[in-house]
Amino acid sequence: MHISQPYPDKELLLLIADGDELAFRQLFESYLPKLYPLIFKIVKQEAVAEDIFQETFLRLWIYRNKLPEIENPRAWIFRIAYHQAFTWLRKDAMRHKTTQAFGESAAAAINAQETEQVLSFRKLESLVKEAIRKMPAQQRRVYLLSRERGLKTDEIAREMNLSVQSVKNTMVRALKTIEGYLNNAGVKPKLILALMALLAQ
């Protein structure tokens, strides 16, 4: 579905519940300027605020089957973000206390899980690049024109002398190629869903 005009949040949630990636992107972009500053006021760190904002929308995508039940989208999204922000504050306070009481080695142990998550995402990034390299030439070109050069569907169609529908179908197959490659590599289904949501942006 092509979204040319802004939709109310409630309607966007219903579209996202049906797997509409463009609706997800529109909601993501509309909340960035109003939610990110509030998260930053809580955590006081840009990188952390960005991570929490993205995590909020990853959760929204992963649990999109529950979205039709949400009556107040703004309050629901802000509540998720606030919960993530204050959870981070509690963990950060615990890290500082641990450092003071037991030294850097104990604090490093608390951070081990977070470090493992960072490494996992680096591995995912590597797997995605491998999947792109293994795509058929036309599929790979359509994907890269869209994701690296930021071309719209009609622009890709003109550049490659294809129909708009052909470009759309090829893009769907490209995303399926990545999803299948990650699945064959043993990546957990929920993590695949989260990553595919990001790739769809």
N, C-alpha and C positions, 0 to 999 in steps of 0.2 A: 504494500500500500504506500502511495506517495503522499506525504504530509506537506502541503504547501502553506497552510494557515495554522496558527497556534490552536491547540485544543485545550479545553478545560482539563485540569489535573485528573478529575474523576474519569473522564473519557479516555485520557491517555493511559490510565491504569488498566482500564478494560481492554484496550488495544494491546498493551504489554502482556496482559494475562493470556492473550491469544498468540504471543510470540512475536509481536510486531517490533522489529529492531529499530525502525525509524522513530516510532513513538518513544521507545526507551531513550534514544539519543536526544530527542526533543526535550523530554523531561529532565534528563541529565544536564543539558545545557541551560535550561531555564532556571534550575536550582543552584547552579554554580555561583552566580553573583550574589545570591541572597543567603545561602546556607554556609558556604565556605568561610566568609568573614566571621560568622558567629562561632564556628568551630575554632577558628584561629584565636578568637578572644579567650577561649577556654584553655587551649593547650599552649599557646604562645610560640608555636614552632610551625613554620610554613610546611615543611616536609611531612610532619605528623598530621597537620590539618588536611593536606592533600590526600594522604593515605586514608584518613577517616572518612572523608567525603566519598572517595572511590569505594571503600568498603561498604558504606551505606547503600550505594546503588548496586553493588554486587549482591548484597543480601536481597534487595528488592527484586532483582532479576531471578535469583535462585529460587525464591519463594513466590514467584509471580502467580502461581495457581491460587494464592490466597488474596490476591489484589481485589477481585470483585467484592470482597467482604468489607473493604475499607471505605468508610463513609467520609472521613476527613483526611484526604491524602497529605495535605501540608503538615498537619499535626502529627500524623503517623511517621512521615519521613523525618521530621525534626526530632521526634522522640528517639528514633533509631540512632540518629547522629549524636544526640546528647548522651545517650547511653554509651556509645563507643568512646566519646570524648572523655567522659568521667571515669570510664573503666581504664583508659590510658593514664589518666591522672593518678588513680590509685596504684597502678602498677609502677608508675614513675616514682611515686613517693616511697613505695616499698623498695625499689632499687636503691634510692638514696640512703634509706635507713640501713639496708644490708651492707652497702659500701662503707658506711660509717662504723658499723658494728664488726664486720668480718673482713673488710678489705675488698679489693678489686676482684679477686678470684671467685668469691661467692656471688658477687653481682653478675659476673660473667656467666655463671651457671644459670642464673635466672633468665638471662638473655639468650640462652642456647636455643630455645624453641623458636624465638623470633629470627635468629640467624639461620636456622634450618629452613624457615619459610622463605627467606630471601633467596637462599640457594635453590630452593625448589622452583621459584619463579624464574630464576636464571636458566635452570634446566628446561623449563617450559618454553622460554623464549628461544632456546637453541632448537628444541623439537619443532617449533612452529617454522623456523627458518628452514629446517630440513624438509618439512612437508611442502613448503613453497617451492623449494628446489626440485622436488619430485613431481610437481604438477605438470600436466601437458603444457606445451608452450603457450597456446592461446589462453588457457585458464590462468596460467601464471601472469601473463601480461595484463589481463583484465584486472586481476587482484592487485597487482602492483600499481597500475594506473589509478585505481580507486584509493588504495590505502597509503601509497607513498607520495603520489602526485596530487591526491585529493580531487581527482576529476569526478564529475557527476556522471550518472548513467548515460545521459544523452551525449555528453562530451566524449565519453569512451566509445560510444557507438559511432560517432562521426570519425574519430581518429582511426578506428579499426575497420571502418566500413561494414559495420554489423547493424542489425536491428536492435532497438532498445530492449525488446523482449529477450533476444539472444544474449545480450550483455547481462541482463538480470539472471537468466538461467545459468549462465557461466559463473556468475558470482556466487550463486547458491551452491553450485557444484564445488567451487573453490573452498568455501567454508566447510562443506561436507568432507572434502579431502583432508583438511586440517583436523577436523573433529575425529575422523576415522584414524588418522595417523596417531593422534594422541591416545585414542582408545587402544590401539594395537600396542602402544608403548607402555600401557599399564597405568596411565594417568587416571585418577579417581573421577567418576562421573560428575560429581559436584564441582570439582576443580575445572573440568572441561567446560561445564556450563558457565562458570564465572569467566573463564578466559574467552569463550566465544562471545559473551556479552561485551567484553572490552574490544574484541576484534571487530564487532559490528558497529562500533562508534565511528 
